[in-house]
Amino acid sequence: MGKIYITGLEVDTLIGVYDWERERTTQLLLDVTLDVDLQAAMQSDDVADTVDYAKVAECIVQVGKESTFELLEAFGSKVMNSVLESFVANGITLKIVKPNILPNARTVAVEMSKERV
């Protein structure tokens, strides 16, 4: 087993509970950790034997473009489900950072995990 990390992925999406948040997209920062079997790629040096992280990033950005959730938790669930449906990973951990939403905090964040069933 191994892990693939994507950190600080910028995703624009319509998200938020308040009316002013619904007027335009917000840039979120996502940290993604995929639990994957890296054994074949370690031997072959072939991207076909691993999870292509560029395609994972594209998938997540596309989810952001299509989403209109109010809560980070709901958005995160959609992201995790989309990644696990599209790529061969045993599990995913996702941290979503929403900057500049509270006047006295730089960011708020949620972190969640899901395993393939």
C-alpha positions in Angstrom: 0.0 0.0 0.0 1.0 3.6 -0.4 -0.4 7.1 -0.4 -0.8 9.8 -3.1 -1.0 13.4 -1.8 -2.4 16.4 -3.6 -2.2 19.5 -1.4 -3.5 23.0 -1.8 -5.7 22.1 -4.8 -7.6 25.3 -5.7 -11.2 24.6 -6.4 -13.8 27.3 -7.3 -17.3 26.4 -6.3 -20.6 28.0 -5.2 -20.7 27.2 -1.5 -22.1 28.7 1.6 -25.2 29.2 3.8 -25.5 33.0 3.7 -27.1 34.9 0.9 -23.9 36.9 0.2 -22.0 33.5 -0.2 -24.4 32.4 -2.9 -23.7 35.5 -5.2 -20.3 34.2 -6.5 -18.0 31.3 -6.3 -15.5 30.8 -3.5 -12.0 29.4 -3.9 -11.5 26.4 -1.6 -8.2 24.7 -0.9 -8.3 20.9 -0.8 -5.8 18.5 0.6 -6.4 15.0 -0.8 -4.8 11.7 0.4 -5.5 8.6 -1.5 -4.8 5.1 -0.2 -3.6 3.1 -3.2 -1.6 0.0 -4.1 1.6 1.4 -5.6 3.4 -2.0 -6.1 2.8 -2.3 -9.8 3.9 1.3 -10.5 7.0 0.9 -8.4 8.1 -2.0 -10.7 6.9 -0.7 -14.1 7.5 3.0 -13.9 4.2 3.3 -16.0 1.5 5.8 -15.1 -1.1 3.2 -16.3 -0.2 1.2 -13.2 -1.0 3.9 -10.7 -3.6 6.6 -10.0 -3.0 9.6 -12.3 -3.0 12.5 -9.8 -3.5 15.0 -12.6 -6.8 13.3 -13.6 -7.8 13.1 -9.9 -7.3 16.9 -9.7 -9.3 17.4 -12.9 -12.1 15.3 -11.5 -12.3 17.3 -8.3 -12.2 20.7 -10.0 -15.1 19.5 -12.2 -17.1 18.5 -9.2 -16.5 22.0 -7.8 -17.7 23.6 -11.1 -21.0 21.6 -11.0 -21.7 21.9 -7.3 -24.0 24.3 -5.4 -23.8 23.0 -1.9 -24.3 25.0 1.2 -22.0 22.9 3.5 -18.4 21.9 3.1 -19.4 18.5 4.5 -21.9 17.8 1.6 -19.4 19.1 -1.0 -16.7 16.8 0.5 -19.0 13.8 0.4 -19.6 14.5 -3.3 -15.8 14.9 -4.0 -14.9 11.6 -2.2 -17.7 9.6 -3.9 -16.6 10.9 -7.3 -13.0 10.1 -6.8 -13.7 6.6 -5.4 -16.1 5.9 -8.3 -13.6 7.1 -10.9 -10.2 5.8 -9.7 -8.8 2.7 -8.1 -8.2 3.8 -4.6 -8.9 1.9 -1.4 -9.8 5.1 0.5 -9.6 8.9 0.5 -9.0 11.5 3.2 -10.1 15.0 2.3 -9.4 18.3 4.0 -11.3 21.3 2.7 -10.1 24.8 3.7 -12.4 27.8 3.3 -10.3 31.0 3.7 -11.5 34.4 4.9 -14.9 33.3 6.0 -14.7 34.5 9.7 -13.5 38.0 10.6 -11.2 36.7 13.3 -9.8 33.6 11.6 -7.7 33.0 8.5 -9.5 29.8 7.6 -12.0 27.2 8.6 -11.7 23.6 7.5 -13.3 20.2 7.7 -11.6 16.9 7.3 -13.3 13.6 6.4 -12.4 10.1 5.2 -14.1 7.4 3.3 -13.1 3.8 2.4 -14.1 1.9 -0.7 -16.9 -0.5 0.2 
